[in-house]
Amino acid sequence: MKRRDFLKSGLGAAALCGTAGVVSEAEARPNLEPAEEAVGMLYDSTLCVGCKACVYKCKEVNGMEPTYRDGADYYDSASDLSGDTLNVIKIYKDGNGKYKDAEKNGFAFEKRSCMHCVDPGCVSACPVTALERQNRTGIVTYNPDACIGCRTCMTACPYNVPQFEYDETFGQINKCQMCNQKGVERIDNGQMTGCAEVCPTGATLFGTRDALLAEAKKRTALKPGETYNYPMGDLSKPDSYHEKAVPDYKDHVWGEKEAGGTNVMHISAVSFDKLGMPPLEERSYASVSEGVQHTLYSYLALPAVALAGLSFVVKRNADSDEGGEQ
């Protein structure tokens, strides 16, 4: 093989590599859009009284035992999400904790459960599609039969939602599936989630994402001190209403845009950073990570592309040399 041919083949391979890089950048995708008939929940922190009826109902629906701490075995005292707790009520407290929904010398409740992201990072990271976003409802479901226990989903979730059963010999991932998992299917059967059904104040409200987002914006635009009849249960057909003076809401619907949006949204009179919500941009982790993956895969393929180009030129010149010797 002549030196000139070798250089030409090298430049050709480099050109192929450059083209691959351009293509990979073009493959970075935007955030996914909400499912066409997306359902979700609206959690209004100002309505929550911390009764934990939602925690009890969640465990009843999912066949989980109460969590006891410090010798108290007469109520569920779960303090965070775990393999045995898929929904929990946490509390923010400042100073003397005297005033509800006040940032200074006050307290507020906050719900933790799966946010059912519009563009879920757990689904993007799962290598075996054990986690899936349902096309119609947008609910993020989990299939334990497909799961290989790699726990990648746990690192991909900004809300620390997927939890592993570390205390089980053959543990699995557990997370809220909006009461629509196989064998329960409350949503498919026209019911609402268990936590929304039992909430005595309407703090957890079930409905379509569009309707819940409109309700959230309506509430945050109300004048503090006005009386408002808060619907309870399913927003499309409320069981009853809860009359209450409007608090001084923050002008922020958590989940409208964060990380591409969520189907479970929150509103509050206390800033979400004080309630422990993570700082998130509007771009979803999944859209960013998939773009990076495509780029990496393309560059990992570059050596193979270069080798193929060199092999082709070497073979062509070898054939040419053999022909000249005859």
N, C-alpha and C positions, 0 to 999 in steps of 0.2 A: 504493500500500500504506500502510495506516495505521500509526502508530507503535506502537499497542497490539498489532497483529497481528505486527509485526516482533519485539517483545519476546517474545510468546508462542511464536513459532517458534524464537527463540533458546533459550528455556527448554526447549522440546521437544527440540531437538538436544542440549542439555546432558544431559538425562535419558537420551537414547540413549547418549551417551558414557559416562555413569556406569554404565549397565547393562553396556556392553561391558567396562569395567574389572573389574566383579565376575565376569563370566563368565571372563575371562582368568585371574584368580586361581584359580578352580575347576579350570582345565585343567592346572595344575601337577601332574605325576604323581609317584608314588613310584618307587623303584628297581625295575628289572626283576628278575624271579625267575630263578634258574638254569634252563637248558633241561632238559626232562624227562629226557633221557638224556645229560646233559652229561658230556663226557670232559675230562681234563686231565692235569696232571703235578704231582708233588710233588718239589720240590728240597730235599734235606737237606744244608745247607752243611757239616755236621760229617762227612759221608761223602765229600765231594768231595776229591780229591787233586790237582786242577788239571792232570790229564793232557791235557785238551782233546780227548779222543776224540770228545766230543759236537760240538765245533766242526768237526772234520774230517768227521764223518758228515753233519752239517747241510749242509755245502758240497757234499758228494758227491750228496746227495739233490736239492739245488737247482741243481746244475750250475754252481757258483761256484768261482772260482780262489782259492787261498790268498792271504793278505795278508802281504807281506814288508816288514820295516822294518829300517833301519840296516844294510843290506847282508846281513842274514841270510836266506838263501833255502833253508834246510833245515827250517824249521818255520813254521807259520802263527802270526804274531805280532800278529794283530788285537787291538787294545786296547779297542775299543768297537764298538757296532753301526754298520753303514754299509749302503750300497746293495749291498755285496758280502759282508756278514757279518750273518747273522740270529740268531746265537746266539754268545755269547762268555762266557768265564769271567774274572772280574775278581778282584782280591785286595785285602783290607784288611790293613794292617800298622800296628803301633804299637810304638814303642820299638825294642828290639833284635830284635823279630819272632821270638822263640825258641819261643814256645808256640802250638801249633795251637788254634784256637777259643778263644783268650783275648783279652779286650779290651785288657789291659795287657801290654806286651812280647810281644804275640802276633800271630797272623795268622789269616785265614779267607778262604775262597773264596766268591764270590757269582756266580750265573748271571744273565745278562741275555738276555732274549728276550721275545717277545710274551707278555703275561700272560693274553690272551684274556679280557678283562673280561666279567663277567656283563651289565653295562650299559655297553657300550663307547662312549666319547666319540668315537672316530674314526668309528664308524658313524653316530652322531647328527649329526656335523658334515659328513659327506660330502654334497655337493649332488647327486650323480648316482648314489648307491647303488653306487659301485664297491666299497665295503667293506660287508660284510653279516655279521650274526650268524646262523649256521645254526640253524634252528628245532629240529632234533633233537639235535645234538651241542653246540651253543653255540660251536663253533669260529668265529673271526672270519676270514673269507676276503676275498681281494682280487681284483677283476676288472680287469686292465690294459686290456682293450678298452673298458670303460666310463669309466675314469679320464680326467679332463681336465687333470691335472697342476696343480691349484690348490694342493695341499699343505696344505689346511686340516686334514687328518687329523693332520699332524705337530704342529700347535699344540694340537690337542685331546687328545693323549695325555699323561697324567701321567708315563709311563715313557719318553718319548722313543723310542718303538719304530719307527713308520713312518719309513723312510729313503729319500731320493731319490737316484737315480743321477746325481749332478752331473757325473760324468766322461763321461757318454754324451751323444751328440748328441740322441737322442730318449729321454732317460731316463724312468724310471717309478718308482713307489713300490715298495719291497720290504719284506716283513715275514714273520715265521714264520706259516705257515698249518697248523701241527701236522701237516705231511707229508700233508695231505689235499687239496692243490690239484689242479686239473685235470691229468690226465696222471700223477699220482703216486697219489693216493687210498689211502694206506696204511691209514687208519682205516676207510674204507668197506669195505676188503677184509679186515678182521679183524686187521690188523697193529697194531703200536704205533709210536710216533714213533721216528725214527732215533736221536735223542739218548738216549732211554731204552734202546733196544736195545743200544747199544754201551757204555753206562756200566759200567765194570768193578767198581764198588762199590755200585751201586744208588742213588747220590746223586740221579739223576733216575729217577723211577718213573712209569710210565704207569698210568692206570685211570680209573674214573668219578670224577666230582668228589665224590660222596657217600662213596665208599670211601676216597679219598685223604684227605679231611678227617678221617674217623674214624681212619685210620692216623696222621695227623699229631698228632691229639689224644692218641692212645694213647702215642706216643713222648714227647711233651712231659710226660706224666704219669708216666713211668717214673722210678725212683730212680737218680740218677747213680751209676755204678759197676757197676750190674747188667749182666749179659750179655743181649744181645737179638739175635735172628736177623733181620737186615734182609732183606726180600724184594728181588729184583732183576728188572728188566724190566717185565712187566705184572703189576700187583697181583692181578688175577683169576686168573692162572696163572703164578706166578713161575718163571723159568728156574732159579734157585738162590737160596741165601741167603748173606748176608754177616754173619758173627758178629763182634760188636764190643761193647766196653764202652759203656754209655750215657753220653753227655756231660751236662753241666749245661745242658740246653736252656732257652732263654727261654720263658716261658709265653705264647707268642704265635704264632699261625699266620697268617703274612702272606697275605692274599688271602681270608681267611674273610669279612671285612667291609669292608675298605678300598675306598672308592669304589663300594660296592655289591657288592664281592666279585669274585674272579677264578677262572678255571678252572685256572690255574697257581698253585700255592701254595708258599710257602717256609717252612722252619723252620731255626733256627740257635741257636748258643750265644752269638752276639754280637748286640748290639742292631741292629735293622734300620736305624736312623738312621746308625750307623757303617758299615753296608754300602752306604749311598748310596740307600736307598729314600726316596721323597718322603713328606713328611707329608700324610696324606690323612684326611678325615673319612669317615664311613660313607655319607653321601649321595653318589650318583654325580654326576659333572660333567654327564652327559647329562641327568639328570632336572632339574637346576637350570637348565641352559642352555636346555632346551626350554621350561621355564616362563617364563623371561625373554623368549625369542623370541615366545611366544604373546602375552605382555603388550605387547611392543613393536609387534607387528603390529596388535594391537587398537587401540593408541593412534595408530598411523600411519593407521588407517582412520577415526579420528574426524573429521578435516577433511572427508572425503568424506561421512560420515554427516551432519555439520552442513550441508554444502552441499546435500545432497539434501533435508533438512528445509526449509531456506530456499527452495529452488526450488519445492517443493510449495506452500508458503504463498503465495509470490509469484504463482504461476500461478493458484491458487484465487481470490485476491483480484482478479487481473486479469480473470478470467472473470466474477467478480461485478460488477466495475465496468462491464464491457462490457454486461452484462445490464441494469444500472440506467440506462444512457444511452439505451437503445432506447425 
